[in-house]
Each structure stands twice: as structure tokens, then as C-alpha cells.
Amino acid sequence: MVASRGSENKGEKDKCVDAAHTESGAGSSDVESALGKEEQRTTIQSLSGDVEEVEKIMKRTIQQAMDRGESLIKFEKKAEEMEQAGKMFQVTGERVARSYWWKNVKLVVVIIVVVVIIILIIVLLATGVIPVSAPVPPITPITTTKAP
């Protein structure tokens, strides 16, 4: 878009240069001088428009670059926050795992102690170390005798 205008502007510049040569030459009229000045004005106006357009594009590009920079800063902050949260999660996970490991060890120890006590009681009962009460004798009917 700018290149096409540039080629048009180049043609207009050539016309301006030709007009300047005719102005300086003998026999140039006021009409030719006015036309040359008008062409210069249009050339200047078109160049001014091109400069304004380029300026707008540059401003937009700079704004986009700044926006990207701000986005990168936001992403960087979020990445740091996530890294810290990950470290905290790891530490907390290790604590929980250690806590449950100890609970598991305690439970296994309690189960082993209970089983050993039960086996000990059975062995002691079987060997007679722990006395068992004598069995209750069967109930026999009472016989009554009559006196003579």
C-alpha cells in the first residue's frame, strides 16, 4: 500500500522537478508556476498522509508489543505462584504420607500385640497354667428315705 503510493509520489516528484526546471527557464508563465506549486502541495499532502499512516501503524505496533510484555509479566507471576503452590503441595503431601505411614505402623503393632496375647492365653489355658474352674457336677435327684 505504501509502496504503491511511493511510486505515485515518485512520479509526482519528477513532475515537480520538471516544473521547477521550467520555472527557472526563460518564458515560464505564472500558470505553470501555479501548477507546479499545486503539485508540490499535493505531493506534500500525500507524503504527510503517508507519514501519518506509518505513525499510526508504529503506535499500534508499539502498543501491541507493550500488551504482549504485560501479558508475559502476568504469565511469569502466575508461573511463580504455581511453582510456590506446587512446592507447598509437595511438602504437605510428604507430611500426610508420613502421618499415614505412622498410623499404619501403629495399627500393625496393635494387631500383632492382640494376636500374641490371644495366642498366649490359649497356650496358658491348654497347659493348665491358668486354672479353669472345676466343672459343675450333674444334678442328681434327691432321694428321700422314710424313717421307720
Backbone as a chain_set.jsonl record, in Angstrom:
{"seq": "MVASRGSENKGEKDKCVDAAHTESGAGSSDVESALGKEEQRTTIQSLSGDVEEVEKIMKRTIQQAMDRGESLIKFEKKAEEMEQAGKMFQVTGERVARSYWWKNVKLVVVIIVVVVIIILIIVLLATGVIPVSAPVPPITPITTTKAP", "coords": {"N": [[0.83, -1.175, 0.0], [1.894, 1.221, 0.873], [4.074, 1.215, -0.787], [2.978, 1.443, -3.326], [1.938, 3.971, -3.209], [4.287, 5.285, -2.858], [5.518, 4.971, -5.341], [3.757, 6.439, -6.873], [4.143, 8.893, -5.694], [6.763, 9.291, -6.397], [6.572, 9.677, -9.107], [5.153, 12.042, -9.055], [7.045, 13.619, -7.833], [8.954, 13.728, -9.84], [7.513, 15.205, -11.675], [7.345, 17.561, -10.247], [10.023, 18.281, -10.167], [10.482, 18.635, -12.892], [8.729, 20.76, -13.277], [9.976, 22.672, -11.741], [12.284, 23.045, -13.218], [11.21, 24.137, -15.516], [10.181, 26.417, -14.45], [12.412, 27.867, -13.801], [13.482, 28.254, -16.242], [13.61, 30.322, -19.217], [10.791, 32.188, -20.254], [8.78, 31.033, -18.722], [5.568, 30.784, -17.453], [3.118, 32.331, -15.281], [1.037, 30.6, -14.83], [2.071, 28.049, -15.211], [3.796, 28.062, -13.081], [2.009, 28.217, -10.93], [0.723, 25.786, -11.264], [2.829, 24.022, -10.754], [3.363, 24.61, -8.079], [0.97, 23.782, -6.968], [1.073, 21.053, -7.487], [3.235, 20.447, -5.877], [2.123, 20.944, -3.396], [0.119, 18.954, -3.292], [1.762, 16.747, -3.407], [3.211, 17.041, -1.049], [1.082, 16.874, 0.743], [0.215, 14.235, 0.278], [2.501, 12.851, 1.041], [2.588, 13.635, 3.678], [0.244, 12.411, 4.562], [1.032, 9.751, 4.201], [3.101, 9.619, 6.081], [1.635, 10.025, 8.425], [0.064, 7.741, 8.388], [2.007, 5.728, 8.605], [2.942, 6.435, 11.094], [0.684, 5.876, 12.684], [0.571, 3.114, 12.364], [2.995, 2.382, 13.519], [2.556, 3.237, 16.183], [0.452, 1.53, 16.878], [1.758, -0.931, 16.651], [3.728, -0.675, 18.615], [2.077, -0.466, 20.856], [0.889, -3.01, 20.83], [3.159, -4.552, 21.301], [3.785, -3.694, 23.879], [1.493, -4.583, 25.201], [1.851, -7.331, 24.889], [4.141, -7.605, 26.395], [3.148, -6.964, 28.941], [1.389, -9.08, 29.223], [3.188, -11.191, 29.275], [4.491, -10.64, 31.653], [2.382, -11.037, 33.436], [1.942, -13.782, 33.011], [4.372, -14.749, 33.904], [4.305, -14.076, 36.633], [2.121, -15.665, 37.411], [3.193, -18.172, 36.887], [5.263, -18.272, 38.764], [3.727, -18.186, 41.119], [2.339, -20.588, 40.837], [4.454, -22.359, 40.956], [5.334, -22.007, 43.593], [3.019, -22.852, 44.906], [3.006, -25.49, 44.092], [5.318, -26.451, 45.37], [4.52, -26.172, 48.042], [2.375, -27.955, 48.022], [3.747, -30.341, 47.582], [5.297, -30.528, 49.941], [3.246, -30.656, 51.866], [1.991, -32.991, 51.008], [4.017, -34.863, 51.513], [4.114, -34.704, 54.314], [1.551, -35.641, 54.998], [1.681, -38.236, 53.928], [3.727, -39.315, 55.534], [2.481, -39.145, 58.031], [0.292, -40.921, 57.71], [1.743, -43.241, 57.29], [2.915, -43.665, 59.807], [0.563, -44.042, 61.285], [-0.318, -46.427, 60.147], [1.788, -48.131, 60.871], [1.442, -48.115, 63.67], [-1.086, -49.325, 63.866], [-0.547, -51.903, 62.841], [1.262, -52.798, 64.792], [-0.43, -52.837, 67.056], [-2.288, -54.792, 66.253], [-0.596, -57.053, 66.064], [0.226, -57.292, 68.771], [-2.237, -57.857, 70.008], [-2.879, -60.312, 68.775], [-0.706, -61.883, 69.692], [-1.224, -61.844, 72.465], [-3.697, -63.201, 72.538], [-2.892, -65.729, 71.544], [-1.084, -66.411, 73.573], [-2.779, -66.598, 75.799], [-4.359, -68.781, 75.014], [-2.41, -70.799, 74.896], [-1.579, -70.838, 77.591], [-3.943, -71.611, 78.847], [-4.246, -74.137, 77.746], [-2.051, -75.526, 78.76], [-2.538, -75.562, 81.398], [-1.668, -73.71, 83.164], [-3.144, -71.527, 83.708], [-5.711, -71.793, 85.87], [-8.669, -73.598, 85.387], [-12.013, -73.4, 86.289], [-13.534, -75.994, 88.195], [-15.595, -78.409, 86.681], [-19.121, -78.204, 86.958], [-20.877, -80.46, 88.956], [-23.17, -82.948, 87.752], [-26.667, -82.58, 88.154], [-28.253, -84.44, 90.519], [-31.042, -86.455, 91.315], [-32.645, -85.958, 94.361], [-32.997, -88.333, 96.773], [-35.319, -89.395, 99.024], [-35.657, -90.981, 102.074], [-37.829, -92.879, 104.1], [-38.438, -92.765, 107.485], [-38.468, -95.396, 109.935]], "CA": [[0.0, 0.0, 0.0], [2.798, 2.363, 0.944], [4.955, 1.165, -1.951], [2.274, 1.976, -4.491], [1.899, 5.423, -3.058], [5.65, 5.775, -3.056], [5.789, 5.09, -6.778], [2.983, 7.581, -7.346], [4.825, 10.085, -5.194], [7.985, 9.463, -7.163], [6.15, 10.303, -10.367], [4.793, 13.427, -8.764], [8.294, 14.33, -7.575], [9.55, 14.008, -11.159], [6.751, 16.324, -12.254], [7.739, 18.769, -9.524], [11.363, 18.647, -10.612], [10.315, 19.188, -14.242], [8.081, 22.063, -13.14], [10.974, 23.59, -11.22], [13.166, 23.389, -14.325], [10.507, 25.031, -16.439], [10.024, 27.71, -13.793], [13.665, 28.606, -13.856], [13.782, 28.537, -17.641], [13.053, 31.547, -19.769], [9.472, 32.092, -20.857], [7.812, 30.316, -17.896], [4.435, 31.659, -17.148], [2.567, 32.253, -13.928], [0.141, 29.44, -14.789], [2.912, 26.88, -14.993], [4.304, 28.206, -11.729], [0.905, 27.889, -10.034], [0.514, 24.342, -11.369], [3.948, 23.38, -10.064], [3.166, 24.772, -6.634], [-0.182, 22.937, -6.62], [1.577, 19.681, -7.482], [4.07, 20.322, -4.692], [1.217, 20.858, -2.25], [-0.495, 17.625, -3.281], [2.822, 15.797, -3.071], [3.468, 17.21, 0.381], [-0.077, 16.351, 1.453], [0.208, 12.777, 0.195], [3.606, 12.396, 1.883], [2.149, 13.858, 5.05], [-0.704, 11.325, 4.837], [1.816, 8.523, 4.352], [3.801, 9.702, 7.36], [0.631, 9.824, 9.469], [-0.323, 6.329, 8.346], [3.125, 4.975, 9.17], [2.957, 6.774, 12.516], [-0.395, 5.113, 13.311], [0.982, 1.709, 12.365], [4.056, 2.255, 14.523], [1.944, 3.35, 17.504], [-0.291, 0.301, 17.099], [2.748, -1.992, 16.854], [4.333, -0.46, 19.941], [1.046, -0.797, 21.844], [0.775, -4.465, 20.853], [4.361, -5.071, 21.959], [3.634, -3.409, 25.305], [0.476, -5.501, 25.702], [2.478, -8.651, 24.987], [5.052, -7.545, 27.54], [2.326, -7.043, 30.147], [0.888, -10.453, 29.296], [4.31, -12.031, 29.693], [4.713, -10.384, 33.082], [1.31, -11.729, 34.149], [2.212, -15.218, 32.943], [5.537, -15.008, 34.747], [3.838, -14.045, 38.019], [1.302, -16.851, 37.637], [4.092, -19.329, 36.905], [5.929, -18.255, 40.07], [2.734, -18.56, 42.121], [2.076, -22.016, 40.679], [5.641, -23.072, 41.433], [5.278, -21.977, 45.052], [1.908, -23.712, 45.318], [3.464, -26.86, 43.87], [6.243, -26.808, 46.448], [3.714, -26.333, 49.249], [1.625, -29.189, 47.838], [4.69, -31.446, 47.771], [5.63, -30.603, 51.374], [2.043, -31.119, 52.554], [1.815, -34.394, 50.627], [5.002, -35.656, 52.248], [3.681, -34.751, 55.713], [0.384, -36.527, 55.084], [2.157, -39.601, 53.699], [4.456, -39.723, 56.735], [1.49, -39.308, 59.089], [-0.438, -42.165, 57.473], [2.674, -44.348, 57.47], [2.998, -43.925, 61.24], [-0.718, -44.618, 61.713], [-0.307, -47.8, 59.669], [2.724, -48.868, 61.732], [0.797, -48.275, 64.979], [-2.161, -50.303, 63.714], [0.083, -53.222, 62.698], [1.803, -53.155, 66.111], [-1.562, -53.169, 67.926], [-2.816, -56.09, 65.81], [0.373, -58.081, 66.459], [0.152, -57.435, 70.234], [-3.507, -58.536, 70.325], [-2.745, -61.714, 68.351], [0.223, -62.53, 70.625], [-1.926, -62.019, 73.749], [-4.681, -64.272, 72.356], [-2.142, -66.988, 71.456], [-0.536, -66.652, 74.905], [-3.883, -67.047, 76.657], [-4.726, -70.135, 74.586], [-1.332, -71.7, 75.322], [-1.626, -70.945, 79.05], [-5.128, -72.397, 79.191], [-4.019, -75.524, 77.329], [-1.041, -76.137, 79.619], [-3.044, -75.617, 82.759], [-1.079, -72.655, 83.987], [-4.301, -70.744, 84.149], [-6.68, -72.811, 86.309], [-10.036, -73.5, 84.896], [-12.866, -73.845, 87.387], [-13.975, -77.385, 88.058], [-16.924, -78.457, 86.088], [-20.227, -78.341, 87.898], [-21.365, -81.833, 88.864], [-24.544, -83.024, 87.264], [-27.696, -82.536, 89.196], [-28.815, -85.774, 90.761], [-32.29, -86.305, 92.093], [-32.52, -86.219, 95.802], [-33.87, -89.449, 97.204], [-35.692, -89.262, 100.413], [-35.988, -92.238, 102.722], [-38.787, -92.703, 105.19], [-37.934, -93.24, 108.746], [-39.351, -96.409, 110.46]], "C": [[0.882, 1.249, 0.0], [3.687, 2.394, -0.285], [4.258, 1.733, -3.175], [2.171, 3.491, -4.401], [3.272, 6.018, -3.304], [5.961, 5.929, -4.53], [4.997, 6.24, -7.373], [3.67, 8.877, -6.938], [6.094, 10.346, -5.988], [7.664, 10.135, -8.501], [5.805, 11.76, -10.159], [6.044, 14.253, -8.492], [8.975, 14.685, -8.895], [8.837, 15.177, -11.82], [7.158, 17.63, -11.59], [9.112, 19.237, -9.981], [11.279, 19.257, -12.011], [9.704, 20.582, -14.167], [9.092, 23.085, -12.64], [11.939, 24.001, -12.327], [12.475, 24.346, -15.279], [10.313, 26.395, -15.813], [11.291, 28.528, -13.933], [14.012, 28.983, -15.286], [13.107, 29.803, -18.094], [11.701, 31.267, -20.36], [8.494, 31.312, -20.008], [6.724, 31.276, -17.489], [3.976, 31.445, -15.716], [1.663, 31.031, -13.778], [0.952, 28.179, -14.51], [3.459, 26.898, -13.571], [3.229, 27.81, -10.719], [0.633, 26.388, -10.056], [1.611, 23.579, -10.642], [3.788, 23.454, -8.554], [2.008, 23.889, -6.147], [0.242, 21.477, -6.549], [2.449, 19.447, -6.254], [3.199, 20.166, -3.442], [0.588, 19.468, -2.169], [0.532, 16.554, -2.915], [3.11, 15.849, -1.58], [2.311, 16.637, 1.191], [-0.095, 14.828, 1.426], [1.342, 12.189, 1.044], [3.25, 12.542, 3.357], [1.163, 12.769, 5.464], [0.012, 10.001, 5.047], [2.528, 8.493, 5.688], [2.821, 9.45, 8.51], [0.214, 8.36, 9.535], [0.775, 5.457, 8.969], [3.195, 5.208, 10.68], [1.884, 5.979, 13.264], [-0.012, 3.638, 13.427], [2.042, 1.474, 13.432], [3.476, 2.314, 15.94], [1.2, 2.065, 17.856], [0.671, -0.859, 17.395], [3.39, -1.875, 18.229], [3.344, -0.833, 21.036], [0.888, -2.309, 21.961], [1.979, -5.091, 21.562], [4.278, -4.848, 23.468], [2.604, -4.346, 25.931], [1.053, -6.902, 25.869], [3.42, -8.692, 26.183], [4.288, -7.659, 28.848], [1.791, -8.453, 30.317], [1.992, -11.387, 29.765], [4.589, -11.861, 31.18], [3.647, -11.103, 33.902], [1.552, -13.23, 34.159], [3.377, -15.594, 33.848], [5.135, -15.042, 36.217], [3.015, -15.284, 38.34], [2.169, -18.102, 37.712], [4.812, -19.411, 38.247], [4.97, -18.686, 41.177], [2.448, -20.06, 42.054], [3.254, -22.847, 41.177], [5.647, -23.126, 42.956], [4.167, -22.888, 45.57], [2.287, -25.18, 45.14], [4.411, -27.328, 44.958], [5.484, -27.04, 47.754], [2.924, -27.639, 49.188], [2.524, -30.395, 48.084], [5.022, -31.632, 49.249], [4.44, -31.155, 52.157], [1.798, -32.596, 52.253], [2.781, -35.301, 51.367], [4.607, -35.783, 53.719], [2.522, -35.729, 55.886], [0.815, -37.981, 54.904], [2.883, -40.131, 54.925], [3.482, -40.0, 57.886], [0.736, -40.628, 58.92], [0.476, -43.381, 57.612], [2.786, -44.708, 58.942], [1.699, -44.529, 61.774], [-0.781, -46.096, 61.322], [0.606, -48.659, 60.542], [2.087, -49.117, 63.095], [-0.296, -49.338, 64.921], [-1.592, -51.717, 63.606], [0.631, -53.682, 64.043], [0.667, -53.571, 67.045], [-2.127, -54.536, 67.538], [-1.881, -57.223, 66.225], [0.307, -58.332, 67.965], [-1.107, -58.195, 70.622], [-3.409, -60.015, 69.957], [-1.812, -62.464, 69.296], [-0.46, -62.785, 71.962], [-2.934, -63.157, 73.64], [-3.985, -65.637, 72.307], [-1.579, -67.36, 72.826], [-1.608, -67.186, 75.845], [-4.267, -68.477, 76.296], [-3.676, -71.149, 75.062], [-1.389, -71.895, 76.832], [-2.836, -71.762, 79.517], [-4.897, -73.873, 78.869], [-3.018, -76.222, 78.247], [-1.481, -76.212, 81.068], [-2.431, -74.586, 83.67], [-2.186, -71.754, 84.517], [-5.355, -71.78, 84.562], [-8.063, -72.518, 85.746], [-10.912, -74.027, 86.033], [-13.338, -75.269, 87.107], [-15.366, -77.404, 87.457], [-17.986, -78.685, 87.166], [-20.742, -79.795, 87.769], [-22.81, -81.863, 88.381], [-25.526, -83.045, 88.435], [-28.284, -83.955, 89.307], [-30.092, -85.622, 91.587], [-32.052, -86.698, 93.56], [-33.509, -87.338, 96.154], [-34.145, -89.281, 98.715], [-36.081, -90.666, 100.979], [-36.924, -91.954, 103.898], [-38.222, -93.316, 106.45], [-38.935, -94.277, 109.342], [-39.932, -96.069, 111.753]], "O": [[0.658, 2.194, -0.756], [4.024, 3.469, -0.781], [4.88, 2.431, -3.976], [2.303, 4.196, -5.401], [3.41, 7.1, -3.875], [6.595, 6.904, -4.934], [5.481, 6.94, -8.262], [3.767, 9.824, -7.718], [6.456, 11.498, -6.223], [8.376, 11.028, -8.959], [6.125, 12.61, -10.989], [6.117, 15.426, -8.859], [9.502, 15.785, -9.059], [9.466, 16.031, -12.445], [7.302, 18.662, -12.245], [9.343, 20.432, -10.161], [11.922, 20.269, -12.291], [10.109, 21.482, -14.903], [9.071, 24.239, -13.068], [12.369, 25.153, -12.385], [13.103, 25.272, -15.794], [10.278, 27.41, -16.51], [11.242, 29.737, -14.158], [14.759, 29.934, -15.513], [12.172, 30.299, -17.465], [11.487, 30.192, -20.922], [7.438, 30.942, -20.519], [6.974, 32.45, -17.218], [4.392, 30.505, -15.039], [1.547, 30.489, -12.679], [0.572, 27.35, -13.683], [3.568, 25.85, -12.934], [3.532, 27.126, -9.741], [0.351, 25.782, -9.022], [1.33, 22.582, -9.977], [4.045, 22.484, -7.841], [2.062, 23.324, -5.055], [-0.18, 20.747, -5.652], [2.408, 18.371, -5.657], [3.497, 19.367, -2.554], [0.531, 18.875, -1.092], [0.225, 15.589, -2.214], [3.239, 14.813, -0.929], [2.531, 15.986, 2.212], [-0.389, 14.194, 2.439], [1.166, 11.155, 1.689], [3.571, 11.682, 4.177], [1.231, 12.259, 6.582], [-0.335, 9.225, 5.937], [2.559, 7.46, 6.357], [3.148, 8.74, 9.461], [0.033, 7.81, 10.621], [0.491, 4.56, 9.762], [3.475, 4.286, 11.445], [2.141, 5.465, 14.353], [-0.242, 3.002, 14.455], [1.99, 0.484, 14.161], [3.866, 1.525, 16.8], [1.296, 1.569, 18.979], [0.417, -1.669, 18.287], [3.57, -2.876, 18.922], [3.723, -1.447, 22.034], [0.766, -2.836, 23.067], [1.831, -6.043, 22.328], [4.66, -5.722, 24.247], [2.799, -4.846, 27.04], [0.784, -7.579, 26.861], [3.487, -9.693, 26.897], [4.717, -8.363, 29.762], [1.744, -8.968, 31.434], [1.744, -12.283, 30.572], [4.889, -12.83, 31.878], [3.95, -11.707, 34.931], [1.389, -13.882, 35.191], [3.359, -16.647, 34.485], [5.564, -15.923, 36.962], [3.178, -15.887, 39.4], [1.903, -18.995, 38.517], [4.956, -20.497, 38.807], [5.342, -19.453, 42.064], [2.329, -20.723, 43.084], [3.064, -23.917, 41.754], [5.932, -24.17, 43.543], [4.351, -23.607, 46.552], [1.919, -26.018, 45.962], [4.322, -28.466, 45.419], [5.77, -27.989, 48.485], [2.817, -28.348, 50.189], [2.108, -31.362, 48.722], [5.029, -32.755, 49.752], [4.607, -32.023, 53.013], [1.439, -33.362, 53.147], [2.404, -36.389, 51.801], [4.751, -36.855, 54.306], [2.517, -36.543, 56.81], [0.366, -38.858, 55.642], [2.674, -41.279, 55.317], [3.644, -40.973, 58.622], [0.562, -41.369, 59.887], [0.015, -44.449, 58.016], [2.758, -45.883, 59.307], [1.731, -45.424, 62.617], [-1.256, -46.921, 62.102], [0.247, -49.777, 60.912], [2.183, -50.225, 63.623], [-0.414, -50.159, 65.83], [-2.12, -52.637, 64.231], [0.476, -54.851, 64.398], [0.796, -54.567, 67.757], [-2.414, -55.353, 68.412], [-2.35, -58.258, 66.697], [0.331, -59.487, 68.39], [-1.056, -59.083, 71.473], [-3.812, -60.876, 70.74], [-2.116, -63.598, 69.668], [-0.284, -63.859, 72.538], [-3.025, -63.991, 74.541], [-4.432, -66.588, 72.949], [-1.603, -68.535, 73.193], [-1.362, -68.125, 76.602], [-4.478, -69.301, 77.186], [-4.017, -72.22, 75.565], [-1.257, -73.024, 77.305], [-2.741, -72.518, 80.483], [-5.303, -74.752, 79.63], [-3.148, -77.423, 78.48], [-0.833, -76.876, 81.878], [-2.68, -74.617, 84.875], [-2.136, -71.289, 85.656], [-5.837, -72.549, 83.731], [-8.525, -71.38, 85.654], [-10.558, -75.019, 86.67], [-13.512, -75.683, 85.961], [-16.189, -76.523, 87.703], [-17.71, -79.319, 88.185], [-21.003, -80.291, 86.672], [-23.568, -80.914, 88.584], [-25.21, -83.48, 89.543], [-28.735, -84.554, 88.331], [-30.186, -84.752, 92.452], [-31.344, -87.651, 93.882], [-34.7, -87.261, 95.852], [-33.24, -89.052, 99.518], [-36.798, -91.414, 100.314], [-36.816, -90.935, 104.581], [-37.563, -94.354, 106.384], [-40.142, -94.052, 109.258], [-40.704, -96.851, 112.309]]}, "num_chains": 1, "name": "protein.A"}
